[in-house]
Amino acid sequence: MGLSDKTCVPCRGGIPPLTAQEIKPLAAQVDNWSVVDNHHVEKEFKFPDFKTALAFVNKVGAIAEEQGHHPDIFLAWGKAGIKIWTHKINGLTESDFILAAKIDKVA
């Protein structure tokens, strides 16, 4: 089962964030997401105009609501930046990569 076919699992805290070794195989399954300091993943998406970027952001918002996992989103003319991590543990979990894979499917 691919990451985009899985469902994000709510984090209640009390678990450690993924280690660098645990992150590597998950990062390999998402397209061009940057892992930053083993803390979060981020990616910038380019669009021909503001309207298209906004439509993308709205799709990402719908996925986030459906999954109960909410990224930081930056919207500007012709681009959208997405930053994902699990706030409860201040680091990465598998759910962060699941959300990234789902976002890639609507990009």
VMD Tcl script that draws the C-alpha trace (Angstrom):
set ca {
  {0.00 0.00 0.00}
  {1.42 3.37 -1.02}
  {1.56 6.30 1.38}
  {-1.21 8.16 -0.45}
  {-3.53 5.18 0.15}
  {-3.03 5.29 3.91}
  {-4.83 7.48 6.45}
  {-3.16 9.90 8.83}
  {-3.23 8.75 12.44}
  {-3.83 11.45 15.04}
  {-0.86 11.87 17.35}
  {-1.70 12.15 21.00}
  {1.90 12.80 22.02}
  {4.10 10.62 24.17}
  {5.93 9.08 21.23}
  {9.31 10.12 19.91}
  {9.61 11.74 16.48}
  {11.06 9.61 13.70}
  {14.83 9.26 13.60}
  {16.89 10.14 10.53}
  {17.10 6.43 9.69}
  {13.32 6.03 9.93}
  {12.75 9.15 7.83}
  {14.89 8.05 4.85}
  {12.61 5.31 3.44}
  {9.52 7.49 3.88}
  {11.15 10.52 2.25}
  {12.08 8.33 -0.71}
  {8.37 7.70 -1.31}
  {7.39 11.37 -1.77}
  {8.33 13.48 -4.77}
  {10.80 16.34 -4.15}
  {9.82 17.10 -0.56}
  {12.75 18.46 1.44}
  {13.37 17.06 4.89}
  {14.60 19.96 7.04}
  {16.64 19.14 10.15}
  {14.70 15.86 10.54}
  {11.96 18.13 11.93}
  {9.63 18.89 9.03}
  {9.09 18.39 5.31}
  {8.44 21.21 2.89}
  {7.80 21.76 -0.78}
  {7.00 24.67 -3.05}
  {4.49 24.22 -5.86}
  {4.49 26.56 -8.89}
  {1.37 27.68 -10.78}
  {0.68 29.96 -13.75}
  {-1.33 32.46 -11.69}
  {-2.86 33.28 -8.31}
  {-6.25 31.68 -9.06}
  {-4.68 28.28 -9.81}
  {-2.47 28.46 -6.71}
  {-5.51 29.32 -4.59}
  {-7.49 26.39 -6.03}
  {-4.60 24.09 -5.09}
  {-4.47 25.51 -1.55}
  {-8.20 24.88 -1.19}
  {-7.70 21.25 -2.26}
  {-4.90 20.90 0.28}
  {-7.21 22.37 2.93}
  {-9.89 19.81 2.13}
  {-7.36 16.96 2.42}
  {-6.08 18.37 5.71}
  {-9.59 18.51 7.14}
  {-10.39 15.00 5.91}
  {-7.18 13.62 7.44}
  {-7.28 15.70 10.64}
  {-3.69 16.74 9.95}
  {-3.02 20.38 9.12}
  {0.08 21.75 7.37}
  {1.39 25.29 7.32}
  {0.45 26.79 3.96}
  {1.98 29.81 2.25}
  {0.10 31.28 -0.70}
  {1.48 33.85 -3.13}
  {0.98 34.74 -6.77}
  {1.92 31.65 -8.79}
  {3.11 29.52 -5.90}
  {2.13 27.71 -2.74}
  {4.48 26.45 -0.05}
  {3.56 23.56 2.22}
  {5.33 22.71 5.48}
  {4.35 19.60 7.44}
  {5.28 18.20 10.83}
  {3.51 16.75 13.82}
  {3.14 19.64 16.23}
  {2.26 17.44 19.21}
  {5.75 15.89 19.22}
  {7.58 18.71 17.41}
  {8.92 16.35 14.76}
  {8.02 13.92 12.00}
  {5.74 10.89 11.99}
  {4.60 8.61 9.18}
  {1.40 10.70 8.96}
  {3.44 13.68 7.77}
  {4.63 11.68 4.77}
  {1.12 10.31 4.17}
  {-0.17 13.88 3.98}
  {2.67 14.89 1.64}
  {1.85 11.98 -0.69}
  {-1.84 12.90 -0.70}
  {-0.98 16.52 -1.53}
  {1.22 15.38 -4.42}
  {-1.76 13.54 -5.89}
  {-3.76 16.79 -6.24}
  {-0.84 18.96 -7.42}
}
mol new
graphics top color blue
foreach p $ca { graphics top sphere $p radius 0.5 }
foreach p [lrange $ca 0 end-1] q [lrange $ca 1 end] { graphics top cylinder $p $q radius 0.2 }
display resetview
